[in-house]
Amino acid sequence: MRDVRTHDIEAVFRESYGRAVAVLTRLLGDIDAAEEAVQDAFLIAVQRWPVDGVPPSPAGWIVTTARNRAIDRLRRESTRTDRHRAAALLADPGPPAEEGAVRDDRLRMLFTCCHPALAPATRVALTLRLVGGLSTAEIAHAFLVPEATMAQRLVRAKNKIRDARIPYRVPAEADLPDRLSGVLAVVYLVYSEGHTASAGDRLVRTDLCAEAVRLARELAELMPDEPEVLGLLALVLLSESRRSARVAPDGSLVPLPEQDRSRWDADLITEGQLLVRRCLRRGAPGPYQVQAAIQAVHSDAASPEETDWRQVLALYDHLMALTPSPVVALNRAVAVAEVDGPAAALALVDALDLPRSHLLPAVRADLLRRLGRDAEAAAAYDEALALAGNATERAFLERRRAEIAGAG
């Protein structure tokens, strides 16, 4: 019996699920069949790996096992079409080992899910599931909808891809712009879930951060003249530059003002800022470029006190004009607190509605704390704690609430 814990297999699942589904979809031509085969492979891993140990190439083992399971299932089917599909799978030598080929499969999946025939929100949700490997619950959290609602949307989307015979391929160059907004939204949300996981014990999911950065780089190579593609790449690089400083050695969350800026990745900052400057020269600012510019302002500051908050606020004003939303308004209120004080920001926050998210009550609690309204702050912290799903964020909110109780 080998010392293989459940979380070891879960880690492989998080890192390899999207890759395996993409490869199997290419072989099977059917997303549902690919997902089912990959899930079967992981169930076998749960049974075998504690006995045999984790194989040298876990991702390759999953893909090979999933392919074999798919062949077995197709062999049991009685139709001639299925027998032909099984024969094709048997004849296929299997997915190439090189990462380059795997990348191509994942890009195909990305563009398949972002087909214009699907509703924009559905494109994003489906790609988060099939490329990012996020659970239905995590995707529901990102969209602020009940899990059952999201499950229904995902089923309908996969059915539409099957019934409309949407091809599994990277579209022709002329068709790329029609899918760009959905593709960018997916990569951004994959990074967002990695940057601050919606659930679990750890604040950061490094596998999702790495995958989002990789996809953003792939898109920049594919569409180097699209300013928003460069803006998204700059945004994730500048955000990623702070990753090591966001978590203390004990695993606790370190908010931006308290981070050790010497731990920020200077190379990523330089690359991200160069991209932001390239975008500015284009003179066609979009939401991702503006968000990248905000991150660039933060990365310019050697200390929290040196942050140009007026510039940050001006950029949030621009972002609100481009893509008004409660989340953008909430982030803008944080900047207002630094420029005009917490009372001005609180008035803005109290006018917002952001259900099923802990972010609004958490920001409100911090503003109330800064205003010395401790009883109201404690109640707001309790509201945020009731909604927060990530253990690291919960621990941070609990510490802040305890500080108020201690001060009282």
N, C-alpha and C positions, 0 to 999 in steps of 0.2 A: 504493500500500500504506500503510495507516494504522498508527500505532504503538499497536496494541491487543494487550496481553499476555494470556496465558491467565488470570492472576490477576484481570484486569479482568472477564472473563466469569464466573469463579468467584465473584466478589463479587456480581455481578448474580444468579447462581444462588442464592446463600445468602439474598439479600434478597428475591427474587421467587418462588422455587419454590412455597412454601406458598400464596401469594396466587394464583398462576396456576392451581395445581391446584384450589383452592377455586372459582375462577370457572369453570373448565372442567367441574368436576363438576356445578355448577348447570346448565350448558348441555347436558351429555351425559347426566347422570343415571347415570354409571358411573365409579367411582373409577379402575379400571385403565385405561380408555380415556383419562381425563383425564391420568393420570400419563404414559402413553405419548405423548400428543400434546405435553405440555410438554417431555418429554425430547427428542422430535424437534425441537422449536423451538430448544432449546439447542444441539443438534448443528448446526442450520443457522446459528445465531449464531456458532459456532466457525469455520465456513467463510466467512461473509459479513462479519462485523464487522472482521476484520483488513484487508479490502479496502475496505469502504464506511464504516467508522467506527462507533462506538457510536451508536445512534439517540438523539434527544433524550429520549424516554421509553422506556428499555430494558424496563421491566416491561410497559408497554402493547404494545410490539413483540412480546415473548414471548407474551403472551396472544393477540394477533391472529394471530400465526404459528401458534401451537398450534391455535387454532380452525380456521384454514384447513387445517392438516394433518389435523385430525379430519374435516372435511368431505370432503377428498379420499379419506380412508380409507373413510368411510361410503358415498361414491358408488360405490366399487369393490365394495361388498357387494351381494349379489344379493337379499336378502330384502326384502319389502315394509316390514317394521318398520324396517329400517335406512334405507331410502329415505325413510321418513317422518321419521326422526331427522335425516337430512341436510337435508331440506327445512326442518325447524324451525330448524336451525342457520343455514341461509341466510337465513331470514326474521328471525332475531334480530338486532337492530342492534348487538349486541356489548356487552361489559360497560361500564357507565358509568364515566366517568373519575374521578368524585368518590371520594375515599378512604372516605367514609361507606358507600357501597354495597359496597366491597371488604371493609370491616370486617364487614358483615353476612354476606357469603359465608364469611369465615373463622370467624365464630362458628357458622354452620350446620355447617361441617366439624368444628369442635371438638365440638359436641354429637352429631353423627352418630357420630363415632368413640368417644364415651363412652356409647354405648347400653348399657343394662343386660344385653342379650343377650350382650355380649362379656365375657370374663373381665377383672377389674380391671387386671391387669398388661398385658394385650393392648390395652385401651383406651388406656392411657398410651403404649405403644410405637407404636401406629398413629398417634396424634395427633402425636407427636414427628416422625414421618416426614412426614405429610401437611400439618400446619399449621406445624410448626417447621422443616421442610425438612432435618432431620438425616439423615445417612447411616445405613445399617444398622449400620455399624461403630461410629458414635458412640452409637447407641441401645443396642447390645450392651454397650458400655463402661459406660453409665449403669446397666444392669441387671446388670452383672458376669456376663454369659453369653457363650458363643462366638458369633461373628458368624453362623455357619451356623444355629444354633438360633434366633436372632432373625429371620433371613430367613424361616424356615419359619413362625414365629408371624405375621409380617406377611402372608404369603400367605394363611394360613388365616383371618385376621381379615377381609381384603378379600373373600374368598370368602363368608364368613358374612354380611357386609353385603349382598352381591349376592343370595345365595340366600334370605335371610330378608326381602328387600325392605325393609330398614331405611330409613326416609325421610331425605332430606337436608334437614333443617330444624331450626330452634330449636324445642324441644318446648314444649307448653303449660306455663303457669306451675306447674300442679299436678305436672308431671312433672320439673321442674327439680331438686328436692332429690335424687331418685334418681340423678342423674348428677353431682352436685356434687363428690363426692370424686374421681372420675376427672378431671374438668375442672381442679380445683385442682392435682392431682398433675401434670398435663401442663404447666400454666403454670409451676409451680415448677421442673420439670425443664428446660423450655426456658430459663428464666432461669439455672439452674445451669450448663447447657452454655455459655451466653453469658458468664457470670461467670468461669468457668475452663474454657476449651475443652479437650476431652479429647485433641485432637490439633492439629497445625499449629504454625506459628511464633509466633503471637500468643497472649498469655495470655487476652485478652478478645475475644469476638465481639459487637461493639456492636449488630449487626443483631438478634441473638437477644435481647439484653438489652432493646432498645427494643420488640421485638415482645411479649415477656413483660409488660413494664410496660403496654403498650397493652391487651393482653388482660385484665390484672388490673383496669385501670380500667374496661374495658367490662363485666366481670363485676360490679364494684361498682355500676355504674349499673343493671345488669339485676337484681341481687339485693342491694339496699342493706341489707336487714335480716338478712343472714346474717353472723354474727360471723367465721366462718372466711374468708369472702370478703374482709372488711375486714382480717383478719389477714394474709392472703396479700399484699394490696396494700401494707400497711405493711412487711412483710418485704422485698419486692423494692425498695421505695423506699429503705428504710434501707440495704440492701446496695448499691444503686446510688449512694447518696450518697458512697460511698468510692471509686468506680471510678477517678477521675482520679489518686488518690493511690496506687493499687495498682501502678502501673507507672512506673518512673523514665524520665527523658528518653531514656536509651539503650535502653529497651524491657525492662529487667530487672524482675523481680518484687520488690516492696517488701512485706515481711510487716507485719501490723497494728501490732506494737509500734514499727516504724521509720517509719511513715507520717507525712507532714507533715499534721497535722490541720487546718491552715488551708486545705488544698485540698479538704476535704470539703464537699459541697454543703449549705449551711445550709438552703435552702428545702426540699429533699427530706427533710432530717432533721426539720424542723418539721412537715411534712405527715405523715411517718411516725409521729412521736411522738403527734400529735393522734389519729391512727387507733388507735394502741395504747391510748391513754386511753379512746377510745370503746369499744373492745373490753372493757377492764377493767370499765367501767360495766355491760356486759351480764351479767357474771358467769357466762359459759359458755365457759371457756377450752378451746381446741382446739390441736392441734399447730402450726398456722401462727401462731396468736396468741402462743403461748409462744415460738416462734422469733423472732417480731417483737419480743417483749419483751426477749429476749436481745440483739438488735441495738440496741434502744433504750438498754440499759444501756451498751453500748460507745459509742454516739453521745453519751451524757451526759458521758463522761470527756474532760476537756480534755487529758489526757496519759495514757500507758499506766499510770503509777503510780497514777492516780486511779480506775482501773477498779474497780468494786465486784465483785470476783471471787466473793465469797461469795453475792451475789445471783445472779450468772450460774450458779454451781453449783446453787443452789436451783432455778432455772428448769430446768436440765438434769435435775435429779432429777424434776421434774414432767413433763418431756417424756419421760423414760424410762418413767414410769408410764403415759403416754398411748400412746406408740408405741415400745416397746422395739426396738432394732435395733443391730447392731454399729457403724453409722455414728454414731448418737446416743451410744452408749457411748464411742466414740473421742473425740468432741467433748467429752463430759463429762470424760474423763480429762485433756484439755488444761486445763480449769478446775480440776480437782483438783491439777494440778501447780502452779498459781498459789496455791492455798489451803493445801495440805498438803505441797507440795514434789514434785520430780520422781521421787523413789523411790516414793512412794505411787502416783503416776500410772503409773509403769512396771509395777508389779504388776498394775494393771488392764489395761493395754495387752497385756501378755503373755498374758492370759487370753482375748483376743479372736481371732476368725478372720474375716478379710476378704479372701478370695482375689481375685486379678486386679485388686487396687487398690493403687496406690502409697502411699495415704494412711497406712495403718497402719505400714509400715516407715519412712516419713518422720517420723511423730510419734515412733516408737520411737527413731529415730536422734537426734532432737533431745533427747529425754530422756536418752539415754545420754551425749550430748555434754555436757549440763549437769551430769551426775554425774561427768564426767572419765573415763569408760570409753571412751576414744577408739578402741581397736581394734574393740570391739563396735559403736560408732557408725559407723565406716567401713564395716563389713560391712552394717549396716542401710541406710546410704545407697546402697550398691551394689545391695541388693535393691530399694530404691525406684526407683533409676535404671533397673533392668531392666524395671519395670512402667510408668513414666511415659511418656505419649505426647505431652505438650505440650512443645515445645522450650524455652519460657520457664521452665517448672517444672523441666525437666531441668537447665537452666543454673544455676538457683538451688541445686538439690541438689548439683551439681558444685562450686559455690563453697563451700558448707558443708563438703563432704567435703575440699576442698583446704585449708580453714582448719584442719581437724583435722591433716592431713598436715603443714602448715606449723608447727603448734604442737608437733608431735612432733619 
